[in-house]
């Protein structure tokens, strides 16, 4: 199901767009008000927390055991874009939103613009927590505003390259470290009847991760206005690069995460997958026959010797507007995303790769992984995580933008139109969508 | 058209409609890896033990929440359809057998309810239920399920055709109250229509997805459709769920098939009854 944030919320988008303008002007008067209001509640408190991470109820049990006065009740649902975000907006409108909600980084600006998030910067321990989290994730939850924190980073998806170490070795092809080498390898692999990778035509956020790595920026929010730039020179560079691989037939275009897609990995048809840290478990379960043959290397670079990495996915724990207990909610959110025991369990049950810097010290991420021939793959991802550009900003209408661009990507993968055309049309439609919601746009 | 051609067309369509169910059955007997690695429409060597292992995992995963979802669906659909049928029958019967002012107006309003898609009502219902603090409760899904404008329509048409007014007058003369006449005499005459209404309601509630999606947060209240959807949306994080979603989908259609087969006798006779009167 595709969820559209359309008319239902457009009415109060006007009001909230203005309030966003007020906040980002640097005076942060509303932040100051919120700061004074973040006091502990008297008496026992019950918080509601909506998340779709499997096993999160077990993690919360740990908290409830030690905090009888701040009981947290877990509610669950389908993942954000499959309905839970729309539910949050409905609940915000009805005035009964949960105290805490899981929100992915690319959806946070939408909630910010719709005024759905409580500013918890003034709550005890929140501002000081900045250094506990990977730099770029902190930027995602503050929108680089002064005295503002709208959520606590939960997990992240730093990108690296999974590759078939055995196949590269057998064929005598060098494991690519730059995108030029990657293209050269693609040609050699194609000559052997396989693909270097699959182009995920509907995962626009994967493509955005690549643009992120290249130093591109799709959205920026300056002078109280949103600037949309899907077709900047970095985006064009990435689009034209994959366009060439598509035209030469050196990448497949299977629907990602489908059975055929898994099968082509399982049969050794795919030699690499540039993906996020959570892709490790996707591979392990989708391509069990190739166990032990994979390895992980940093993403190929645009310039030899570079270290830039992109990010694909990741979410935060936000305190939603209207919560009567922001102090306790913030306290819980901090615990959830920094406590070693909680992080280890969330990884074990829910597959989360924490946004906390301390993750690399956890047992789950310090050892070798059998599926990857015993390689300590999380070291690669921890390194990648520190090399993600911290200033990347998502726009307030990402679901719509993803849909629009993926329509065009689908056509390009089918041979009509190009990836760049898709971005151009996505650019126009995104600007229109922002205007339709009365969100100020700079053109 | 010759008989052979007709059979051919029917055969092709039967195959077309049954293939997905066949796939579902076959895939339910495979491990996650085998689903991608083996022939999609045929069993593997150890299908039978795998199928039972999958079934076991389905009912034990996450503290056996799937069993809870099945029970919820049975409650929403079974009780909801039952009560909904009684209400629709009473309403349709009243509209058919009693003359009162505004009768046609009421009937037309109810009938126009058939035209409003349930999806369009979900959000307004959510806002209303929020006001009375009924969201995220069993009632949020149960109460709206009781309403069946189509059932009222069918009950009225059928009651008009199958319950003779003379019979009602005779019952009144014998001293039977209106309620007693309805429950002991009229409902028996209307039985085929009631079974049809029950089936329609049962299937509609069992397959209802959007309303629970909007109303429910607590996964112990989920019906099986929403539960499976939630699992399916987590596959990229927990790939093992793929197998559970497939087995779960198979299990979730079994009650529907059972209900249909069990009530088929009444249902198919009900469709034709009265047509040549």
Interface residues (C-beta under 8 A of the other chain):
Chain A: X8 X48 X50 X52 X53 X54 X55 X75 X76 X77 X78 X79 X82 X83 X87 X90 X91 X93 X94 X95 X96 X98 X257 X259 X262 X263 X266 X267 X278 X281 X282 X284 X285 X286 X287 X288 X289 X350 X351 X352
Chain B: X32 X33 X35 X36 X37 X40 X62 X123 X126 X127 X130 X131 X133 X135 X136 X213 X214 X216 X217 X218 X219 X226 X229 X230 X232 X233 X234 X235 X236 X237 X238 X239 X240 X241 X242
